[in-house]
Amino acid sequence: MEEKQTILAAGAGGASKFVFGAEHIERVENVKDVAQYIGRIEEMIERKRIFFAANHL
């Protein structure tokens, strides 16, 4: 399946995908284990914040 749009995912195992053109897609993934996700939620949020800031989103 071809990915043509940005997808923002939340929750354990979620993978956000950011489309920057036909050839450039970047992913920011969350941990898959629910207990780890709950324990590391601030880290998951901060990783996305940093990604947004670095890419002017």
Sine and cosine of phi, psi and omega as CSV:
sin_phi,cos_phi,sin_psi,cos_psi,sin_omega,cos_omega
0.00,0.00,0.72,-0.69,0.00,-1.00
-1.00,0.09,0.72,-0.69,0.00,-1.00
-0.99,-0.12,0.84,-0.54,-0.07,-1.00
-0.85,-0.52,-0.10,0.99,-0.04,-1.00
-0.65,-0.76,0.39,-0.92,0.03,-1.00
-0.95,0.32,0.64,-0.77,0.04,-1.00
-0.79,-0.61,0.82,-0.57,0.04,-1.00
-0.97,-0.24,0.89,-0.45,-0.07,-1.00
-0.95,-0.32,0.52,-0.85,0.08,-1.00
-0.74,-0.67,0.44,-0.90,0.05,-1.00
0.98,-0.18,0.23,-0.97,-0.02,-1.00
-0.87,0.49,0.74,-0.67,0.02,-1.00
0.99,0.16,-0.01,1.00,0.00,-1.00
-0.95,0.31,0.58,-0.82,0.04,-1.00
-0.76,-0.65,0.95,-0.32,0.09,-1.00
-0.97,0.23,0.64,-0.77,0.01,-1.00
-0.80,-0.60,0.78,-0.62,-0.04,-1.00
-0.90,-0.43,0.86,-0.50,-0.04,-1.00
-0.99,-0.13,0.85,-0.53,-0.02,-1.00
-0.92,-0.40,0.33,0.94,-0.04,-1.00
0.64,-0.77,0.04,-1.00,-0.09,-1.00
-0.88,0.48,-0.50,0.87,-0.10,-0.99
-0.92,-0.39,0.02,1.00,-0.12,-0.99
-0.80,-0.60,0.96,-0.29,0.06,-1.00
-0.81,-0.58,0.74,-0.67,0.07,-1.00
-0.86,-0.50,0.52,-0.85,-0.03,-1.00
-0.87,-0.50,0.57,-0.82,0.16,-0.99
-0.78,-0.62,0.93,-0.37,-0.12,-0.99
-0.97,-0.24,0.53,-0.85,0.12,-0.99
-0.99,-0.10,0.39,-0.92,0.08,-1.00
-0.90,0.43,0.46,-0.89,-0.09,-1.00
-1.00,0.07,-0.55,0.84,-0.06,-1.00
-0.96,0.28,0.80,-0.60,-0.07,-1.00
-0.87,0.49,-0.70,0.71,-0.01,-1.00
-0.89,0.46,-0.66,0.75,0.05,-1.00
-0.91,0.41,-0.64,0.77,0.01,-1.00
-0.87,0.50,-0.73,0.68,0.00,-1.00
-0.88,0.48,-0.69,0.73,-0.01,-1.00
-0.94,0.33,-0.35,0.94,-0.07,-1.00
-0.87,-0.49,0.36,0.93,-0.08,-1.00
-0.83,0.56,-0.66,0.75,0.00,-1.00
-0.89,0.45,-0.60,0.80,0.06,-1.00
-0.90,0.44,-0.68,0.74,0.01,-1.00
-0.89,0.46,-0.69,0.72,0.01,-1.00
-0.90,0.44,-0.71,0.71,-0.03,-1.00
-0.90,0.44,-0.62,0.78,0.04,-1.00
-0.86,0.50,-0.66,0.75,0.02,-1.00
-0.95,0.33,-0.63,0.78,0.06,-1.00
-0.85,0.52,-0.73,0.69,0.01,-1.00
-0.88,0.48,-0.69,0.72,0.02,-1.00
-0.88,0.48,-0.72,0.69,0.01,-1.00
-0.86,0.51,-0.73,0.69,-0.02,-1.00
-0.90,0.44,-0.69,0.73,-0.03,-1.00
-0.91,0.40,-0.44,0.90,-0.04,-1.00
-0.94,-0.33,0.22,0.98,0.05,-1.00
0.82,0.57,0.71,0.70,0.00,-1.00
-0.98,-0.19,0.00,0.00,0.00,0.00
